[in-house]
Amino acid sequence: MEKSDFGSVGKDSFKEYRQMFILSAFLSVFPLLFFPKYLETEINPLFLFPFEFIWYILVYFFLFPLLSFSLILLYSFFSFLLRITIGFVFGVLISFMFSYNLLLSLKLGMLAYLPSILFQIVLLPFIFKYSFGDKIFKLEREKRLERSRPLPEVKEEVIPLHPKAEVKESALENALSYLKDYSGVEGAFLVDSEGLIVGQDCEEGLDGEKIAPLALSLEEINSDILKKIGESRVDRIQLFTSGRWINLNRVLDFTLVTIASRNTDELLNIRIIRAAEMLKKFIKERYGKLLGLEEGKNVSDLRGA
């Protein structure tokens, strides 16, 4: 079973389920405002159900482009069952409020009364996305990152010559720590071309999951603008806010993001350049042969390094 199944989405999701429940209740109650107007409009269930299911598949395909087709089918089936439940509630309400026969009311709510059915079918996928979209995207990013991690290499155990000797950190960690240790720096992140974090060293209050997509968006926006004057891409971006100094530096196919205090001195630029060279050397030496990297070419992927 894939990681983004209902068990994963539903774990610690009381807030999302409560929000979905409230919005579903709105879908049940709102059509009462125009009932029984247009009561003569009915639809054949043999046409309604295939149309409804295809609609859910198409909408979820565009709302959740990272999801596999099997998960899109699963969420579509869930939406179909939820819409039937909402129609059932609507049928009970009109039976109670308008003194209709209960069976006739349930038929109208679930199968026949076109205005409420179309209203619920159209809005339901967007309500689902509004309620669970952030959690689903987060789970999918974690799943893709986990799949991209290389299998651990089997190495012989190395016994230090001295009992207090420590295992040396990787060059990736060294480069990010080299930046983070500079006075005023709050965090350093290496982000791949899809906005996933390859490595980071930051203060506890700094959320890399928010910084990574921000860096990717800034690069894309600036690159699109620069294309109008014949420039292909951005190699470096610096932003100054009231409290922070944000640096984005291109390192092969990756982006080195440095977040520092606005008061940090300009010598940080030198340390950023050195850290970028360390990362570039690390990528070429360790993964160049594996990925067919030659001098002057970019690395396609390094997630999990």
C-alpha positions as CSV (number, residue, x, y, z in Angstrom):
1,M,0.0,0.0,0.0
2,E,1.2,3.5,-0.8
3,K,2.2,5.9,1.9
4,S,-0.5,8.4,1.1
5,D,-3.4,6.1,1.7
6,F,-6.3,7.1,4.0
7,G,-4.5,5.7,7.0
8,S,-1.6,8.1,6.5
9,V,-3.8,11.0,5.6
10,G,-6.1,10.4,8.6
11,K,-3.3,10.1,11.2
12,D,-3.5,13.1,13.6
13,S,-5.9,14.8,11.2
14,F,-8.8,15.8,13.5
15,K,-8.6,19.4,12.3
16,E,-8.8,18.3,8.6
17,Y,-11.7,15.9,9.2
18,R,-13.6,18.5,11.3
19,Q,-13.2,21.0,8.4
20,M,-14.3,18.5,5.9
21,F,-17.4,17.7,8.0
22,I,-18.4,21.3,8.3
23,L,-18.0,22.0,4.6
24,S,-19.9,18.8,3.7
25,A,-22.7,19.9,6.0
26,F,-22.8,23.1,4.0
27,L,-23.2,21.1,0.8
28,S,-26.2,19.3,2.4
29,V,-28.0,22.4,3.7
30,F,-27.3,25.1,1.1
31,P,-29.5,23.5,-1.7
32,L,-32.5,23.9,0.7
33,L,-32.5,27.6,-0.2
34,F,-33.7,26.9,-3.8
35,F,-35.7,23.7,-3.1
36,P,-38.3,22.8,-4.5
37,K,-37.7,25.1,-7.4
38,Y,-36.6,23.3,-10.6
39,L,-38.1,20.1,-9.1
40,E,-39.0,18.9,-12.5
41,T,-35.3,18.6,-13.5
42,E,-34.2,15.0,-13.0
43,I,-31.3,13.0,-14.3
44,N,-30.9,9.3,-15.1
45,P,-28.6,7.6,-12.6
46,L,-27.0,5.5,-15.4
47,F,-25.7,8.7,-16.9
48,L,-25.1,10.5,-13.5
49,F,-22.7,8.0,-11.9
50,P,-20.2,7.6,-14.8
51,F,-20.2,11.4,-15.3
52,E,-19.7,12.0,-11.6
53,F,-16.8,9.5,-11.3
54,I,-15.0,10.8,-14.4
55,W,-15.4,14.3,-13.1
56,Y,-13.7,13.4,-9.8
57,I,-10.8,11.7,-11.7
58,L,-10.2,14.6,-14.0
59,V,-10.3,17.2,-11.2
60,Y,-8.0,15.2,-8.9
61,F,-5.6,14.6,-11.7
62,F,-5.1,18.4,-12.0
63,L,-5.4,19.2,-8.2
64,F,-2.9,16.5,-7.2
65,P,-0.5,16.0,-10.1
66,L,2.0,14.1,-7.9
67,L,-0.5,11.3,-7.0
68,S,-0.4,8.0,-8.7
69,F,-3.5,7.0,-10.8
70,S,-4.5,4.3,-8.2
71,L,-4.6,7.0,-5.5
72,I,-6.6,9.3,-7.7
73,L,-9.1,6.4,-8.2
74,L,-9.2,5.9,-4.5
75,Y,-10.0,9.5,-3.7
76,S,-12.6,9.6,-6.5
77,F,-14.4,6.6,-5.0
78,F,-14.2,8.2,-1.6
79,S,-15.7,11.4,-3.0
80,F,-18.5,9.4,-4.7
81,L,-19.5,7.8,-1.4
82,L,-19.3,11.1,0.4
83,R,-21.5,12.7,-2.2
84,I,-24.1,9.9,-1.8
85,T,-24.0,10.5,2.0
86,I,-24.5,14.2,1.6
87,G,-27.4,13.5,-0.8
88,F,-28.9,11.2,1.8
89,V,-28.7,13.9,4.5
90,F,-30.3,16.4,2.1
91,G,-33.1,13.9,1.4
92,V,-33.8,13.5,5.1
93,L,-33.9,17.3,5.5
94,I,-36.4,17.9,2.7
95,S,-38.6,15.1,4.0
96,F,-38.6,16.7,7.4
97,M,-39.0,20.3,6.3
98,F,-41.4,19.8,3.3
99,S,-43.4,16.8,4.6
100,Y,-42.3,14.7,1.6
101,N,-42.4,10.9,1.6
102,L,-39.0,9.7,3.0
103,L,-38.2,7.3,0.1
104,L,-39.1,9.9,-2.4
105,S,-37.0,12.5,-0.6
106,L,-34.0,10.2,-0.5
107,K,-34.3,9.5,-4.2
108,L,-34.4,13.2,-4.9
109,G,-31.4,13.9,-2.6
110,M,-29.1,11.1,-3.9
111,L,-30.3,10.5,-7.5
112,A,-32.8,12.8,-9.0
113,Y,-32.8,16.5,-7.9
114,L,-30.3,17.9,-10.4
115,P,-29.6,21.4,-8.9
116,S,-28.4,20.0,-5.5
117,I,-26.5,17.0,-7.1
118,L,-24.6,19.2,-9.6
119,F,-23.8,21.7,-6.8
120,Q,-22.4,19.0,-4.6
121,I,-20.5,17.1,-7.4
122,V,-18.8,20.3,-8.7
123,L,-17.7,21.6,-5.3
124,L,-16.8,18.4,-3.4
125,P,-13.3,17.8,-5.0
126,F,-12.3,21.4,-4.2
127,I,-13.5,21.0,-0.6
128,F,-11.5,17.8,-0.3
129,K,-8.4,19.6,-1.6
130,Y,-9.0,22.5,0.7
131,S,-9.3,20.2,3.7
132,F,-6.6,17.6,3.0
133,G,-4.4,19.1,0.2
134,D,-1.5,20.3,2.4
135,K,-1.2,17.0,4.2
136,I,-1.4,15.0,1.0
137,F,1.3,17.1,-0.7
138,K,3.5,16.8,2.4
139,L,3.1,13.0,2.4
140,E,3.9,12.7,-1.3
141,R,7.0,14.8,-0.9
142,E,8.2,12.7,1.9
143,K,7.5,9.5,0.0
144,R,9.4,10.7,-3.1
145,L,12.3,11.8,-1.0
146,E,12.4,8.4,0.8
147,R,12.3,6.6,-2.6
148,S,15.2,8.7,-3.9
149,R,17.5,7.9,-1.0
150,P,20.3,5.6,-2.2
151,L,20.7,2.2,-0.6
152,P,23.2,2.3,2.3
153,E,26.6,1.0,1.3
154,V,28.0,-2.0,3.1
155,K,31.3,-1.0,4.6
156,E,33.8,-2.7,6.8
157,E,33.7,-1.4,10.4
158,V,36.5,1.0,11.0
159,I,38.0,1.0,14.5
160,P,39.4,4.4,15.5
161,L,43.1,4.4,16.5
162,H,42.2,6.5,19.5
163,P,39.2,5.8,21.7
164,K,38.1,9.4,21.6
165,A,38.4,9.7,17.8
166,E,35.2,10.8,16.1
167,V,33.8,9.8,12.7
168,K,34.3,12.7,10.2
169,E,31.2,14.3,8.8
170,S,30.4,14.2,5.1
171,A,31.5,17.0,2.9
172,L,27.8,17.9,2.4
173,E,27.3,18.4,6.2
174,N,30.7,20.1,6.5
175,A,29.8,22.7,3.8
176,L,26.4,23.5,5.3
177,S,27.9,23.6,8.8
178,Y,30.6,25.9,7.5
179,L,27.9,28.4,6.5
180,K,25.7,27.9,9.6
181,D,28.7,28.5,12.0
182,Y,29.2,32.0,10.6
183,S,28.0,34.8,13.0
184,G,24.4,35.9,12.1
185,V,23.5,32.9,9.9
186,E,20.3,31.2,10.9
187,G,20.3,28.3,8.4
188,A,21.8,26.8,5.3
189,F,19.8,24.5,2.9
190,L,20.7,22.6,-0.3
191,V,17.5,22.3,-2.4
192,D,17.1,20.2,-5.6
193,S,15.3,21.3,-8.8
194,E,11.9,20.0,-7.5
195,G,12.0,21.9,-4.2
196,L,13.1,19.0,-2.0
197,I,15.7,19.5,0.7
198,V,18.9,17.5,0.1
199,G,20.6,18.7,3.2
200,Q,20.2,21.4,5.9
201,D,21.8,22.9,9.0
202,C,19.6,25.5,10.7
203,E,18.2,26.8,13.9
204,E,15.3,25.0,15.4
205,G,12.7,27.6,14.6
206,L,13.5,27.7,10.9
207,D,11.1,25.6,8.8
208,G,12.9,24.2,5.8
209,E,9.7,22.9,4.3
210,K,8.5,26.5,3.8
211,I,11.9,27.8,2.6
212,A,12.5,25.2,-0.1
213,P,9.4,25.9,-2.2
214,L,10.0,29.7,-1.7
215,A,13.5,29.4,-3.1
216,L,12.2,27.4,-6.1
217,S,9.5,30.0,-6.8
218,L,11.9,32.9,-6.6
219,E,14.2,31.2,-9.1
220,E,11.4,30.4,-11.5
221,I,9.8,33.9,-11.4
222,N,13.2,35.6,-12.0
223,S,14.2,33.2,-14.7
224,D,10.9,33.8,-16.6
225,I,11.5,37.6,-16.4
226,L,15.1,37.4,-17.5
227,K,14.2,35.3,-20.5
228,K,12.7,38.4,-22.0
229,I,16.2,39.9,-22.3
230,G,17.9,36.7,-23.5
231,E,19.2,35.4,-20.2
232,S,18.7,31.6,-19.6
233,R,18.8,31.3,-15.8
234,V,19.6,32.9,-12.5
235,D,22.9,32.0,-10.8
236,R,22.5,34.1,-7.7
237,I,19.7,36.0,-5.9
238,Q,20.0,38.2,-2.9
239,L,17.0,39.5,-0.9
240,F,16.9,41.9,2.0
241,T,13.9,42.2,4.3
242,S,13.6,44.2,7.5
243,G,15.2,41.5,9.5
244,R,16.8,39.0,7.2
245,W,19.3,38.6,4.4
246,I,18.4,35.8,2.0
247,N,20.9,34.3,-0.5
248,L,20.2,31.9,-3.3
249,N,23.2,30.5,-5.1
250,R,23.1,28.0,-8.0
251,V,25.3,24.9,-7.4
252,L,25.0,22.7,-10.6
253,D,21.3,21.6,-10.6
254,F,20.8,22.6,-7.0
255,T,20.2,25.8,-5.0
256,L,22.2,26.7,-1.9
257,V,19.9,28.8,0.3
258,T,21.4,30.9,3.1
259,I,19.2,32.7,5.7
260,A,21.0,35.3,7.8
261,S,20.3,38.3,9.9
262,R,20.1,41.6,8.1
263,N,23.0,42.8,10.3
264,T,25.4,40.1,9.1
265,D,28.5,41.6,7.6
266,E,29.4,41.4,3.9
267,L,32.1,38.8,4.4
268,L,29.4,36.2,4.5
269,N,29.5,36.4,0.6
270,I,33.0,35.0,0.7
271,R,31.9,32.1,2.9
272,I,28.9,31.4,0.7
273,I,31.2,31.2,-2.4
274,R,33.5,28.8,-0.6
275,A,30.7,26.6,0.6
276,A,29.3,26.5,-2.9
277,E,32.6,25.3,-4.2
278,M,32.8,22.7,-1.5
279,L,29.4,21.4,-2.5
280,K,30.2,21.4,-6.2
281,K,33.4,19.4,-5.6
282,F,31.5,17.0,-3.3
283,I,28.8,16.4,-5.9
284,K,31.3,15.8,-8.8
285,E,33.7,13.6,-6.8
286,R,31.2,11.4,-5.1
287,Y,28.4,11.2,-7.7
288,G,30.0,12.3,-11.0
289,K,30.9,8.8,-12.2
290,L,27.6,7.2,-11.0
291,L,25.6,9.9,-12.8
292,G,27.8,10.2,-15.8
293,L,28.9,13.7,-14.8
294,E,31.8,15.2,-16.7
295,E,33.4,18.6,-16.2
296,G,31.0,21.3,-17.2
297,K,27.8,19.2,-17.0
298,N,25.2,19.3,-14.3
299,V,24.0,16.7,-11.9
300,S,20.5,15.6,-12.4
301,D,19.6,14.4,-8.9
302,L,21.2,14.2,-5.5
303,R,18.3,13.7,-3.1
304,G,19.3,11.6,-0.1
305,A,23.0,12.5,-0.3
